[in-house]
């Protein structure tokens, strides 16, 4: 019995991703896709190094785009009181 069994009951324990070699993954692609559909990740290796991962689509679904208008005014004061002088100073630094 697990020493923390009483406290872990009903808790979801993270599962380690399954690892497959490239050739094995090619032969077992339908099973790997079914596993991803069930929420499991499979790492694909080549010569012992991880090169790809087949993950559930929920892990990579696009989030809605954030408007850049929300950032308007957030850089105010960033260049000091005299913006043109600050920019000229930066340009001079590049010309050295």
Helices and strands as residue ranges (DSSP letters): H 5-8, E 18-21, H 22-27, H 29-37, E 42-46, E 49-54, G 57-59, G 68-71, H 83-94
